Amino acid sequence: EAAAPEAAPAGIDGEIAIFWYTFGDTYLSSVRAAMNEALTAAGLEYHDYDANGSQTTQTEQIQTAITKGAAVLVVNIVDASSDDATQAIIDMAVAAELPLVFFNRSVSEALVSAYDKAAYVGTDYTMAGHMEGKMIGEHVLANYDSIDLNGDGEISYVMFKGQEGNMEADARTQYGVEDADAILTGAGKPAIKFYDEKNAAKYLVDQNGAWSAAQGQEYMQTILSSYNEANGNMVELVIANNDDMALGAISALQAAGYNVEGARYIPVFGVDATDAAKEKIADKSMTGTIKQDAVGMANAVVLIAQNLIAGKNAFEGVTGDLEGTWRINIPYAPYTGE
């Protein structure tokens, strides 16, 4: 985890304005709590803005904060797939001569690098996918016969992607399956098979882009009505690109009599290692997840904001994996409760 921020540098005029794509994201709620704690400890005034999933709202909020006299803009961008949205925010920061820290949701290197008072705090988004794929492949290989409920020699899976156009979602979707397949085929087993042959994409997307438990639960309920043991085509593995979607899927599975004590267990994997997911892993209703270090990300953001306000190198004293001169990555780690 990153070192805790020090006391506020002298002469800060204005508050730290922090813009969240939504307050409804469970992982980001833990980042927000840690960031607010770090800012308070550093003696810095701050204001959290909730865009509630609207880029238009967030852009307006940023303009409002600038007008109020913010000292720095800290942005968890809503539309991570749009260079236009990123550029619009950078343009506002440049015009106001304000430092700008993007975090968590990916933005373009070229755009951030072009502004000398901008930085990005994120993760190596391929790493989570690779870790997830390795975890899945090893677990399935070790428990193949018990996971193969219909005994057809193949493992049928569902993939909950989360959001189109999001680089983290793309990487987790790709490598979560590819790396699992590599382990299985390397051991002489078939690759895992998407449950719905008519779905060429081989994933399901949260239609609201919210990576929500509600969407995971709804999808899983619908799946179980047609794909079940009675029909001989049961989904035997659930892969979710975040813990909320995984937890929603578990709710639907448990309502159908799975993943409870004394019943059959369908392996369920997620990403984030939220407290709720850790509880499900502890009671064995969830199999594994990938830890994102919420405190490490929060502390890194606060330190970078302080550095930029003070005119220092953005990454001075910040713990993480530096990538070029524009970003720092907070490492992931696998979590299975063991």
ZATOR-75035 format. One record per residue (C-alpha): residue number from 0; residue in one letter; x, y, z. Coordinates in nm, 2 decimals, decimal comma, always signed. Layout:
<sites>
SITE   pos   code        u        v        w
SITE   NUM      a        X        Y        Z
...
</sites>
This chain:
<sites>
SITE   pos   code        u        v        w
SITE     0      e    +0,00    +0,00    +0,00
SITE     1      a    +0,11    +0,35    -0,07
SITE     2      a    +0,25    +0,56    +0,21
SITE     3      a    +0,00    +0,79    +0,39
SITE     4      p    +0,01    +1,14    +0,26
SITE     5      e    +0,19    +1,40    +0,47
SITE     6      a    +0,06    +1,72    +0,61
SITE     7      a    -0,07    +1,96    +0,35
SITE     8      p    +0,19    +2,18    +0,17
SITE     9      a    +0,17    +2,54    +0,26
SITE    10      g    -0,03    +2,78    +0,05
SITE    11      i    -0,30    +2,56    -0,09
SITE    12      d    -0,58    +2,79    -0,20
SITE    13      g    -0,91    +2,60    -0,26
SITE    14      e    -1,04    +2,26    -0,21
SITE    15      i    -0,95    +1,92    -0,36
SITE    16      a    -1,24    +1,86    -0,61
SITE    17      i    -1,30    +1,48    -0,66
SITE    18      f    -1,53    +1,36    -0,93
SITE    19      w    -1,67    +1,00    -0,91
SITE    20      y    -1,84    +0,83    -1,21
SITE    21      t    -2,09    +0,70    -0,95
SITE    22      f    -2,12    +0,67    -0,58
SITE    23      g    -2,29    +0,33    -0,64
SITE    24      d    -1,98    +0,14    -0,73
SITE    25      t    -1,88    -0,08    -0,43
SITE    26      y    -1,51    -0,09    -0,50
SITE    27      l    -1,49    +0,29    -0,56
SITE    28      s    -1,68    +0,34    -0,24
SITE    29      s    -1,39    +0,19    -0,05
SITE    30      v    -1,15    +0,41    -0,25
SITE    31      r    -1,36    +0,71    -0,16
SITE    32      a    -1,36    +0,63    +0,21
SITE    33      a    -0,98    +0,58    +0,21
SITE    34      m    -0,92    +0,90    +0,00
SITE    35      n    -1,14    +1,11    +0,23
SITE    36      e    -0,96    +0,97    +0,53
SITE    37      a    -0,62    +1,05    +0,37
SITE    38      l    -0,73    +1,40    +0,28
SITE    39      t    -0,86    +1,47    +0,63
SITE    40      a    -0,54    +1,34    +0,78
SITE    41      a    -0,34    +1,57    +0,55
SITE    42      g    -0,55    +1,87    +0,66
SITE    43      l    -0,69    +1,93    +0,31
SITE    44      e    -1,04    +2,05    +0,23
SITE    45      y    -1,22    +1,84    -0,03
SITE    46      h    -1,55    +1,79    -0,20
SITE    47      d    -1,68    +1,47    -0,36
SITE    48      y    -1,90    +1,50    -0,67
SITE    49      d    -2,13    +1,21    -0,78
SITE    50      a    -2,19    +1,21    -1,16
SITE    51      n    -2,43    +0,91    -1,12
SITE    52      g    -2,31    +0,76    -1,45
SITE    53      s    -2,36    +1,08    -1,66
SITE    54      q    -2,06    +1,23    -1,84
SITE    55      t    -2,26    +1,55    -1,91
SITE    56      t    -2,33    +1,58    -1,53
SITE    57      q    -1,96    +1,52    -1,45
SITE    58      t    -1,84    +1,78    -1,70
SITE    59      e    -2,08    +2,04    -1,56
SITE    60      q    -1,96    +1,95    -1,20
SITE    61      i    -1,60    +2,01    -1,31
SITE    62      q    -1,69    +2,35    -1,45
SITE    63      t    -1,87    +2,43    -1,12
SITE    64      a    -1,57    +2,33    -0,91
SITE    65      i    -1,34    +2,54    -1,12
SITE    66      t    -1,57    +2,84    -1,08
SITE    67      k    -1,57    +2,78    -0,70
SITE    68      g    -1,19    +2,79    -0,70
SITE    69      a    -1,07    +2,43    -0,68
SITE    70      a    -0,70    +2,38    -0,62
SITE    71      v    -0,68    +2,05    -0,81
SITE    72      l    -0,92    +1,83    -1,02
SITE    73      v    -0,93    +1,46    -0,93
SITE    74      v    -1,13    +1,27    -1,19
SITE    75      n    -1,28    +0,92    -1,21
SITE    76      i    -1,41    +0,98    -1,56
SITE    77      v    -1,75    +0,85    -1,66
SITE    78      d    -1,70    +0,79    -2,02
SITE    79      a    -1,37    +0,60    -2,02
SITE    80      s    -1,42    +0,50    -2,39
SITE    81      s    -1,42    +0,86    -2,51
SITE    82      d    -1,11    +1,06    -2,59
SITE    83      d    -1,35    +1,35    -2,65
SITE    84      a    -1,46    +1,35    -2,29
SITE    85      t    -1,10    +1,32    -2,16
SITE    86      q    -0,99    +1,61    -2,39
SITE    87      a    -1,28    +1,83    -2,28
SITE    88      i    -1,17    +1,78    -1,91
SITE    89      i    -0,81    +1,85    -1,99
SITE    90      d    -0,90    +2,16    -2,18
SITE    91      m    -1,09    +2,29    -1,88
SITE    92      a    -0,79    +2,22    -1,65
SITE    93      v    -0,55    +2,38    -1,89
SITE    94      a    -0,77    +2,69    -1,92
SITE    95      a    -0,78    +2,72    -1,54
SITE    96      e    -0,42    +2,63    -1,50
SITE    97      l    -0,51    +2,36    -1,25
SITE    98      p    -0,34    +2,03    -1,18
SITE    99      l    -0,54    +1,72    -1,30
SITE   100      v    -0,53    +1,37    -1,16
SITE   101      f    -0,73    +1,10    -1,34
SITE   102      f    -0,77    +0,77    -1,16
SITE   103      n    -0,92    +0,41    -1,19
SITE   104      r    -1,10    +0,45    -1,52
SITE   105      s    -0,86    +0,45    -1,81
SITE   106      v    -0,78    +0,75    -2,02
SITE   107      s    -0,55    +0,81    -2,32
SITE   108      e    -0,17    +0,83    -2,26
SITE   109      a    -0,13    +1,08    -2,55
SITE   110      l    -0,39    +1,32    -2,40
SITE   111      v    -0,26    +1,30    -2,04
SITE   112      s    +0,10    +1,32    -2,15
SITE   113      a    +0,03    +1,64    -2,34
SITE   114      y    -0,05    +1,83    -2,02
SITE   115      d    +0,25    +1,87    -1,79
SITE   116      k    +0,02    +1,91    -1,48
SITE   117      a    -0,17    +1,59    -1,54
SITE   118      a    -0,12    +1,23    -1,42
SITE   119      y    -0,31    +0,90    -1,40
SITE   120      v    -0,34    +0,65    -1,12
SITE   121      g    -0,46    +0,31    -1,23
SITE   122      t    -0,37    -0,05    -1,26
SITE   123      d    -0,21    -0,27    -1,52
SITE   124      y    -0,55    -0,37    -1,65
SITE   125      t    -0,41    -0,68    -1,82
SITE   126      m    -0,28    -0,81    -1,49
SITE   127      a    -0,62    -0,87    -1,34
SITE   128      g    -0,73    -1,06    -1,64
SITE   129      h    -0,42    -1,28    -1,64
SITE   130      m    -0,45    -1,34    -1,26
SITE   131      e    -0,82    -1,43    -1,30
SITE   132      g    -0,75    -1,66    -1,59
SITE   133      k    -0,47    -1,84    -1,40
SITE   134      m    -0,69    -1,88    -1,09
SITE   135      i    -0,98    -2,01    -1,29
SITE   136      g    -0,77    -2,25    -1,50
SITE   137      e    -0,60    -2,40    -1,19
SITE   138      h    -0,92    -2,44    -1,00
SITE   139      v    -1,11    -2,60    -1,29
SITE   140      l    -0,82    -2,84    -1,36
SITE   141      a    -0,80    -2,95    -1,00
SITE   142      n    -1,18    -3,00    -0,97
SITE   143      y    -1,27    -3,09    -1,32
SITE   144      d    -1,50    -3,39    -1,26
SITE   145      s    -1,70    -3,22    -0,99
SITE   146      i    -1,74    -2,90    -1,19
SITE   147      d    -1,86    -3,09    -1,50
SITE   148      l    -2,22    -3,14    -1,37
SITE   149      n    -2,36    -3,30    -1,69
SITE   150      g    -2,05    -3,52    -1,74
SITE   151      d    -2,00    -3,43    -2,10
SITE   152      g    -1,63    -3,37    -2,06
SITE   153      e    -1,65    -2,99    -2,12
SITE   154      i    -1,70    -2,70    -1,87
SITE   155      s    -1,98    -2,46    -1,97
SITE   156      y    -1,93    -2,10    -1,86
SITE   157      v    -2,08    -1,76    -1,86
SITE   158      m    -1,88    -1,44    -1,87
SITE   159      f    -2,03    -1,11    -1,73
SITE   160      k    -1,83    -0,84    -1,90
SITE   161      g    -1,95    -0,52    -1,72
SITE   162      q    -1,91    -0,26    -1,99
SITE   163      e    -1,83    -0,22    -2,36
SITE   164      g    -1,54    +0,00    -2,46
SITE   165      n    -1,38    -0,02    -2,11
SITE   166      m    -1,02    -0,14    -2,13
SITE   167      e    -1,03    -0,32    -1,79
SITE   168      a    -1,34    -0,51    -1,90
SITE   169      d    -1,19    -0,60    -2,24
SITE   170      a    -0,87    -0,74    -2,08
SITE   171      r    -1,05    -0,93    -1,81
SITE   172      t    -1,29    -1,08    -2,06
SITE   173      q    -1,01    -1,18    -2,30
SITE   174      y    -0,74    -1,31    -2,06
SITE   175      g    -0,98    -1,45    -1,80
SITE   176      v    -1,08    -1,71    -2,06
SITE   177      e    -0,76    -1,73    -2,27
SITE   178      d    -0,53    -1,80    -1,97
SITE   179      a    -0,77    -2,05    -1,82
SITE   180      d    -0,79    -2,23    -2,16
SITE   181      a    -0,41    -2,24    -2,18
SITE   182      i    -0,38    -2,42    -1,85
SITE   183      l    -0,66    -2,66    -1,94
SITE   184      t    -0,55    -2,75    -2,29
SITE   185      g    -0,19    -2,78    -2,17
SITE   186      a    -0,31    -3,05    -1,94
SITE   187      g    -0,50    -3,23    -2,21
SITE   188      k    -0,85    -3,10    -2,12
SITE   189      p    -1,08    -2,91    -2,36
SITE   190      a    -1,11    -2,53    -2,34
SITE   191      i    -1,40    -2,40    -2,15
SITE   192      k    -1,71    -2,34    -2,36
SITE   193      f    -1,95    -2,04    -2,36
SITE   194      y    -2,29    -2,17    -2,26
SITE   195      d    -2,49    -2,00    -2,54
SITE   196      e    -2,37    -2,11    -2,88
SITE   197      k    -2,58    -1,83    -3,05
SITE   198      n    -2,38    -1,56    -2,86
SITE   199      a    -2,08    -1,50    -3,09
SITE   200      a    -1,93    -1,24    -2,85
SITE   201      k    -1,91    -1,50    -2,57
SITE   202      y    -2,00    -1,25    -2,30
SITE   203      l    -2,29    -1,06    -2,14
SITE   204      v    -2,27    -0,68    -2,09
SITE   205      d    -2,43    -0,48    -1,81
SITE   206      q    -2,66    -0,27    -2,03
SITE   207      n    -2,63    +0,03    -1,79
SITE   208      g    -2,25    +0,01    -1,78
SITE   209      a    -2,27    -0,01    -1,40
SITE   210      w    -2,11    -0,35    -1,34
SITE   211      s    -2,40    -0,41    -1,10
SITE   212      a    -2,51    -0,70    -0,88
SITE   213      a    -2,87    -0,64    -1,00
SITE   214      q    -2,76    -0,71    -1,36
SITE   215      g    -2,56    -1,02    -1,26
SITE   216      q    -2,86    -1,16    -1,07
SITE   217      e    -3,10    -1,08    -1,35
SITE   218      y    -2,88    -1,25    -1,62
SITE   219      m    -2,82    -1,55    -1,40
SITE   220      q    -3,19    -1,60    -1,32
SITE   221      t    -3,27    -1,59    -1,69
SITE   222      i    -2,99    -1,83    -1,77
SITE   223      l    -3,10    -2,08    -1,51
SITE   224      s    -3,46    -2,08    -1,65
SITE   225      s    -3,33    -2,25    -1,97
SITE   226      y    -2,98    -2,38    -1,88
SITE   227      n    -3,01    -2,61    -1,59
SITE   228      e    -2,93    -2,96    -1,47
SITE   229      a    -3,27    -3,09    -1,57
SITE   230      n    -3,21    -2,99    -1,93
SITE   231      g    -2,85    -3,12    -1,92
SITE   232      n    -2,70    -2,79    -2,02
SITE   233      m    -2,62    -2,63    -1,69
SITE   234      v    -2,38    -2,34    -1,67
SITE   235      e    -2,09    -2,49    -1,47
SITE   236      l    -1,86    -2,19    -1,42
SITE   237      v    -1,93    -1,82    -1,36
SITE   238      i    -1,67    -1,56    -1,45
SITE   239      a    -1,74    -1,19    -1,36
SITE   240      n    -1,53    -0,89    -1,42
SITE   241      n    -1,61    -0,74    -1,09
SITE   242      d    -1,74    -0,87    -0,75
SITE   243      d    -2,08    -0,70    -0,77
SITE   244      m    -2,18    -0,89    -1,08
SITE   245      a    -2,04    -1,21    -0,92
SITE   246      l    -2,24    -1,15    -0,61
SITE   247      g    -2,56    -1,10    -0,81
SITE   248      a    -2,50    -1,43    -0,99
SITE   249      i    -2,45    -1,60    -0,65
SITE   250      s    -2,78    -1,46    -0,53
SITE   251      a    -2,95    -1,62    -0,83
SITE   252      l    -2,77    -1,95    -0,79
SITE   253      q    -2,85    -1,97    -0,42
SITE   254      a    -3,22    -1,90    -0,50
SITE   255      a    -3,21    -2,20    -0,73
SITE   256      g    -3,05    -2,41    -0,45
SITE   257      y    -2,68    -2,39    -0,55
SITE   258      n    -2,38    -2,27    -0,35
SITE   259      v    -2,54    -2,33    -0,02
SITE   260      e    -2,42    -2,58    +0,24
SITE   261      g    -2,51    -2,94    +0,14
SITE   262      a    -2,58    -2,85    -0,22
SITE   263      r    -2,39    -2,84    -0,54
SITE   264      y    -2,14    -2,56    -0,59
SITE   265      i    -2,09    -2,37    -0,91
SITE   266      p    -1,75    -2,19    -0,91
SITE   267      v    -1,79    -1,81    -0,92
SITE   268      f    -1,50    -1,57    -0,98
SITE   269      g    -1,48    -1,19    -0,96
SITE   270      v    -1,25    -0,90    -0,93
SITE   271      d    -1,20    -0,64    -0,66
SITE   272      a    -1,19    -0,84    -0,33
SITE   273      t    -1,47    -0,63    -0,18
SITE   274      d    -1,57    -0,70    +0,18
SITE   275      a    -1,89    -0,87    +0,06
SITE   276      a    -1,70    -1,09    -0,18
SITE   277      k    -1,45    -1,19    +0,09
SITE   278      e    -1,75    -1,30    +0,31
SITE   279      k    -1,88    -1,51    +0,03
SITE   280      i    -1,54    -1,67    -0,03
SITE   281      a    -1,52    -1,74    +0,35
SITE   282      d    -1,85    -1,92    +0,34
SITE   283      k    -1,75    -2,11    +0,02
SITE   284      s    -2,03    -1,97    -0,20
SITE   285      m    -1,77    -1,78    -0,40
SITE   286      t    -1,44    -1,93    -0,53
SITE   287      g    -1,20    -1,64    -0,58
SITE   288      t    -1,14    -1,28    -0,67
SITE   289      i    -0,86    -1,04    -0,75
SITE   290      k    -0,77    -0,78    -0,49
SITE   291      q    -0,75    -0,41    -0,60
SITE   292      d    -0,58    -0,21    -0,33
SITE   293      a    -0,83    +0,06    -0,26
SITE   294      v    -0,61    +0,23    +0,01
SITE   295      g    -0,31    +0,22    -0,21
SITE   296      m    -0,49    +0,38    -0,49
SITE   297      a    -0,64    +0,65    -0,26
SITE   298      n    -0,31    +0,74    -0,10
SITE   299      a    -0,14    +0,76    -0,44
SITE   300      v    -0,40    +1,00    -0,57
SITE   301      v    -0,37    +1,22    -0,27
SITE   302      l    +0,01    +1,23    -0,28
SITE   303      i    +0,01    +1,31    -0,65
SITE   304      a    -0,24    +1,59    -0,61
SITE   305      q    -0,02    +1,74    -0,33
SITE   306      n    +0,29    +1,71    -0,55
SITE   307      l    +0,12    +1,88    -0,84
SITE   308      i    -0,01    +2,16    -0,63
SITE   309      a    +0,34    +2,21    -0,49
SITE   310      g    +0,50    +2,21    -0,83
SITE   311      k    +0,69    +1,89    -0,76
SITE   312      n    +0,73    +1,58    -0,98
SITE   313      a    +0,39    +1,42    -0,98
SITE   314      f    +0,51    +1,08    -0,86
SITE   315      e    +0,76    +1,19    -0,59
SITE   316      g    +0,73    +0,95    -0,29
SITE   317      v    +0,44    +0,76    -0,45
SITE   318      t    +0,44    +0,38    -0,41
SITE   319      g    +0,34    +0,17    -0,72
SITE   320      d    +0,46    +0,06    -1,06
SITE   321      l    +0,56    +0,37    -1,26
SITE   322      e    +0,48    +0,36    -1,63
SITE   323      g    +0,65    +0,62    -1,84
SITE   324      t    +0,61    +0,97    -1,71
SITE   325      w    +0,24    +0,99    -1,70
SITE   326      r    +0,09    +0,71    -1,49
SITE   327      i    +0,15    +0,48    -1,19
SITE   328      n    -0,01    +0,14    -1,15
SITE   329      i    -0,13    +0,00    -0,82
SITE   330      p    -0,06    -0,38    -0,82
SITE   331      y    -0,33    -0,65    -0,80
SITE   332      a    -0,31    -0,98    -0,60
SITE   333      p    -0,52    -1,30    -0,62
SITE   334      y    -0,75    -1,37    -0,33
SITE   335      t    -0,91    -1,70    -0,24
SITE   336      g    -0,93    -1,66    +0,14
SITE   337      e    -0,65    -1,91    +0,19
</sites>
